[in-house]
Amino acid sequence: MDVKEAAIRAYYDRGEERDRLTDGAGQLEFLRTTEVIARRLPPPPAVVADIGGGPGRYALWLASLGYRVEHRDMMPLHVSQLQADAAGMPGIRAAVGDARELDLPDASVDAVLLLGPLYHLVTRAERMDAIREAARILRPGGPLFAAAITRWAVRIDGIVTKRIYREYPAVLGLIDETERTGIFPPLHPGAFTSYLHRPDELRAELTEAGLDVASLVCVEGPAVLLGDLNARMADPADRAVILEAARAMETVPELLGVGPHLLAAAIRPASGR
């Protein structure tokens, strides 16, 4: 285990990921991600692989709709959390696994969610390994949903909105290099190195793996700039406005990097390549 992987494991062993998608920003990410994924999912009871699925929020959502889910995550804590939350719920099989080397057979699932691994894999070679593994287990004609953090997320969400420079002034000296290379180093003990994509870069990686990119969207839209996002997401009328704005702007080329996350839907060609 290298230093970067050890830092990732130490971070997630704190157990904070389980509730991350429940507050304002997390709720927006979850609602929009499920909305975009649902557009191209095959009907249940199709088999969906949730690779790097964390504590299983998306796996639970899929199972509630009648899908059969193969959940894999590198963290034993996440797997045990999902197993506890899914007790008595049929259709979920969770196990520890590495996105770069999956234990699932070729062409064995109808869709793949790759919502976490790509921003944890700093080198292009590692990211390509994960994408090719996802494509390998996917049946021809099936969709792969790949999420990435945008290249400008630190500046927009971290610096402008959250003003993290007040606690971590070093970020102001790192931001130009981060936006040049895509590599965001840890700001403090307990943080980890992450990779931030440009939209065309994510598209190119999926294409190189032999997939046809059907859509590429900005997930959250401009609402991440709101200082009162939690309150707005708690109000039904405000939440509807935020979601509609995200939908209206999701594919505008000039605005793909406004939100923290990109989400691509890519199809494994029926003929193979």
C-alpha positions in Angstrom: 0.0 0.0 0.0 1.5 3.4 -1.0 1.3 6.6 0.9 -1.6 8.0 -1.2 -3.8 4.9 -0.7 -3.0 4.8 3.0 -4.2 8.4 3.3 -7.4 7.5 1.5 -8.1 4.5 3.8 -7.3 6.6 6.9 -9.8 9.3 5.8 -12.7 6.9 5.1 -12.0 4.9 8.2 -13.3 7.9 10.1 -16.8 6.9 9.0 -18.0 10.3 7.8 -19.0 9.2 4.3 -22.1 7.4 5.5 -24.0 10.7 6.0 -22.3 12.9 3.4 -25.2 12.8 0.9 -27.8 14.0 3.4 -27.1 17.7 3.9 -27.8 20.5 1.3 -24.8 20.0 -1.0 -24.8 16.3 -0.6 -28.6 16.0 -1.1 -28.3 18.1 -4.3 -25.5 15.8 -5.5 -27.5 12.7 -4.8 -30.8 13.9 -6.3 -29.1 15.1 -9.5 -26.9 12.0 -9.8 -29.9 9.6 -9.4 -31.9 11.7 -11.8 -29.2 11.5 -14.6 -28.6 7.9 -14.0 -32.3 6.9 -14.2 -32.5 8.3 -17.7 -30.4 5.5 -19.1 -30.7 2.6 -16.7 -32.2 -0.6 -18.1 -35.4 -1.6 -16.3 -35.3 -3.7 -13.1 -34.4 -6.4 -12.3 -31.3 -5.7 -14.2 -27.9 -6.2 -12.5 -26.0 -3.0 -11.7 -22.4 -3.0 -10.4 -21.8 -0.1 -7.9 -18.0 0.1 -8.0 -16.4 2.2 -5.3 -19.9 2.6 -3.9 -18.9 3.7 -0.5 -21.4 3.0 2.3 -23.9 2.1 -0.3 -26.4 5.0 -0.7 -26.7 4.4 -4.4 -26.9 0.6 -3.9 -29.8 1.0 -1.5 -31.5 3.4 -3.9 -31.1 0.9 -6.8 -32.3 -2.1 -4.7 -35.4 -0.1 -3.6 -36.3 0.1 -7.3 -36.0 -3.6 -7.8 -32.4 -3.8 -9.2 -29.9 -6.5 -8.3 -26.7 -4.8 -7.1 -23.1 -5.9 -7.0 -21.5 -3.5 -4.6 -17.7 -3.3 -4.3 -15.6 -0.9 -2.2 -12.0 -0.8 -1.0 -13.1 0.0 2.5 -14.2 -2.9 4.8 -16.0 -0.3 6.9 -18.2 0.8 4.0 -19.1 -2.8 3.1 -20.1 -3.6 6.7 -22.1 -0.4 6.9 -24.0 -1.3 3.7 -24.6 -4.9 4.9 -26.1 -3.5 8.1 -28.3 -1.0 6.3 -29.4 -3.6 3.7 -30.3 -6.3 6.2 -33.5 -7.8 5.1 -33.4 -6.1 1.8 -33.0 -8.6 -1.1 -30.9 -7.9 -4.2 -27.6 -6.4 -2.8 -24.3 -8.3 -2.7 -21.5 -6.3 -1.2 -17.8 -7.2 -0.9 -14.4 -5.5 -0.5 -12.9 -4.9 -4.0 -10.6 -2.7 -5.9 -11.9 -0.9 -9.0 -8.7 -1.6 -10.8 -9.1 -5.4 -10.5 -12.7 -6.6 -10.0 -13.8 -10.1 -9.1 -16.8 -10.0 -11.4 -16.9 -12.0 -14.7 -16.8 -10.5 -18.2 -20.0 -9.0 -19.5 -21.9 -10.0 -16.3 -23.7 -6.8 -15.4 -26.2 -4.6 -17.2 -25.0 -1.2 -16.0 -22.0 0.1 -14.0 -21.8 3.0 -11.5 -18.2 4.3 -11.2 -19.0 7.3 -9.0 -16.0 7.5 -6.7 -12.9 5.8 -7.9 -11.8 8.3 -10.7 -11.0 11.2 -8.4 -9.0 8.9 -6.1 -6.8 7.6 -8.9 -4.1 10.3 -9.5 -2.4 8.7 -12.5 -4.0 8.3 -15.9 -2.9 4.7 -16.0 -4.7 3.9 -12.8 -7.9 5.6 -14.0 -7.7 3.8 -17.3 -7.4 0.5 -15.4 -10.6 1.3 -13.5 -12.5 2.3 -16.6 -11.4 -0.7 -18.6 -12.4 -3.0 -15.7 -15.8 -1.4 -15.6 -16.2 -1.8 -19.4 -15.0 -5.4 -19.1 -17.8 -6.5 -16.7 -20.4 -4.5 -18.6 -22.6 -6.3 -21.2 -22.5 -4.9 -24.7 -25.0 -2.1 -25.1 -25.0 -1.3 -21.3 -24.3 2.1 -19.8 -21.4 3.1 -17.6 -21.9 6.1 -15.4 -18.6 7.7 -14.4 -18.3 10.7 -12.0 -15.4 13.1 -11.7 -14.6 16.2 -9.7 -14.2 19.2 -12.0 -10.8 20.9 -12.4 -12.2 24.2 -10.9 -14.0 22.7 -7.9 -11.4 23.8 -5.4 -11.5 27.4 -6.5 -15.3 27.6 -6.9 -16.6 25.5 -4.1 -13.6 25.5 -1.7 -12.1 29.0 -2.0 -14.9 31.2 -3.2 -17.9 29.6 -1.5 -16.5 28.0 1.6 -13.5 30.3 2.1 -11.3 27.4 3.1 -8.2 29.7 2.9 -9.2 31.1 6.3 -8.3 27.7 7.9 -5.9 26.5 5.2 -4.1 29.6 3.7 -1.7 27.3 1.8 -4.5 26.6 -0.7 -4.1 30.0 -2.3 -0.5 29.0 -3.2 -1.6 25.6 -4.5 -4.6 26.5 -6.7 -2.8 27.6 -9.9 -0.7 24.3 -10.0 -3.8 22.3 -9.2 -5.7 23.8 -12.0 -2.7 23.2 -14.4 -2.1 19.5 -13.4 -5.4 18.4 -11.9 -3.6 17.1 -8.8 -4.9 18.5 -5.5 -2.5 17.6 -2.6 -3.7 17.2 0.9 -4.1 20.4 2.8 -3.8 19.0 6.3 -3.2 15.7 8.1 -6.0 13.3 7.4 -6.7 14.6 3.9 -5.7 12.8 0.7 -4.5 13.6 -2.8 -7.3 13.8 -5.4 -7.5 14.2 -9.1 -9.7 16.8 -10.8 -10.8 16.4 -14.4 -11.4 18.7 -17.3 -14.6 17.7 -19.2 -12.8 16.8 -22.4 -10.3 14.8 -20.4 -13.0 12.6 -18.9 -14.6 12.1 -22.3 -11.2 11.1 -23.8 -10.5 8.6 -21.1 -13.9 6.9 -21.6 -13.4 6.9 -25.3 -9.9 5.4 -25.1 -11.4 2.5 -23.1 -13.6 1.7 -26.1 -16.8 3.3 -24.8 -19.2 5.6 -26.6 -19.9 8.7 -24.6 -23.6 9.4 -24.8 -23.8 12.4 -22.4 -21.6 14.5 -20.2 -23.3 16.8 -17.6 -22.5 19.2 -14.8 -24.3 17.6 -11.8 -25.0 20.4 -9.3 -24.9 23.5 -11.4 -24.4 27.0 -10.0 -26.2 26.4 -6.6 -22.9 25.4 -5.0 -22.1 29.1 -4.9 -25.0 29.7 -2.5 -24.0 30.3 1.1 -27.4 29.2 2.3 -27.6 26.1 0.2 -28.6 23.9 3.1 -31.6 26.1 3.9 -32.7 26.3 0.3 -32.5 22.6 -0.2 -34.8 22.2 2.8 -37.4 24.4 1.3 -39.5 22.6 -1.4 -40.0 25.6 -3.6 -36.3 26.7 -3.4 -35.2 23.1 -4.0 -37.3 22.9 -7.2 -35.7 26.1 -8.5 -32.2 24.8 -7.8 -32.9 21.4 -9.5 -34.5 23.1 -12.6 -31.5 25.4 -12.9 -29.1 22.5 -12.8 -31.1 20.7 -15.5 -31.3 23.7 -17.7 -27.5 24.3 -17.6 -26.2 20.7 -17.3 -24.9 20.4 -20.9 -24.0 24.0 -21.7 -20.3 23.6 -22.8 -19.2 26.8 -21.2 -20.7 25.9 -17.9 -19.7 22.2 -17.4 -17.1 23.1 -14.9 -19.3 25.3 -12.7 -20.4 22.6 -10.3 -18.1 20.3 -8.4 -19.0 17.1 -10.2 -19.2 15.9 -13.8 -21.2 12.8 -14.7 -20.7 10.9 -18.0 -22.9 8.2 -19.4 -20.9 5.9 -21.7 -22.2 2.9 -23.6 -20.3 -0.3 -24.3 -20.7 -0.8 -28.1 -22.8 -3.9 -29.0 -20.2 -5.0 -31.5 -17.2 -4.4 -29.1 -14.0 -2.6 -30.0 
